[in-house]
Amino acid sequence: MKEYRFSLNISAEDYLRYYRGEAVSVIAVDPAGVSIRFPATALRGHVDRNGVRGTFRLLTDEQNRLQSLERIS
């Protein structure tokens, strides 16, 4: 498995674009400069009234398919 860590700061207004289906992917950049693209639906459990904020850990399998996404701070 591969592990990526990154921070997100998506306002509630911006997240509505994902919720409405206007945007289907999120692109984040880890501290080493690696871009990570994953389905916006993976964030559903991490949305609150302020949007999506925090540091996350994303795990993928050997084919780079999303296995898990968790907020770590």
N, C-alpha and C positions, 0 to 999 in steps of 0.2 A: 504494500500500500504506500501511496505517496501522501504526504501531509503538507498543507499550505496554511499559513497564518496571515491574516490581514485585518485591517480595520475598515469598518463601514460607517458612514454618516449619511443616511438617506432620510430626508424629511418625510413626514406623513404625506404631504402633497405630492412629492416625487414618487413615493411608493404607490400612489393611486394609479400611476401609469402602468405599473406591473400588474396591479390588481385588475385593472380594466382590460388587460391583454394587449395594450398598446406597445409594451416592451416585454419581451419574453426571456431575455437573458440579463444577467448582471456581470459586469466585468470589474474585477478588483485586481489590485497590484500588491504583491507581497513585498516585504522590506528589501528583498534581493532584486526587485524589479521584474519579477516573473508575473505575467498577466494570467489571471485565472478567470475563465468564463464558466458560469453555471446557471441552471434554470432559476428564474426569479421565484418560482413556486417553492424552492428550498427555503426561502426566507419567511414563509407564512407563519411559522411558529415563533418567529423572533420579532414580529411587528407589535409595537404598542402605540399609544396615542401620539407619541413623538416621532414615529417612523421606525427606522432600524439603525441602531447605534451600538457600537462596541467592537471588541476584537473577537474574531472568529477563527475556528480551526476547521478546515475542510479536508476530508479524506477521500481519495479516489482509489480505484482498483488499478491493476496493471494496464488496463485499456483506457485509463483516465475517465472512467465513469464514476459519477458521484456516489459515494457510499454513505457519508454523513456530513452534517454541518452543525457545529455547536458553538454557542457563544461562550467564550472563556473569560471575558471581563466586560 
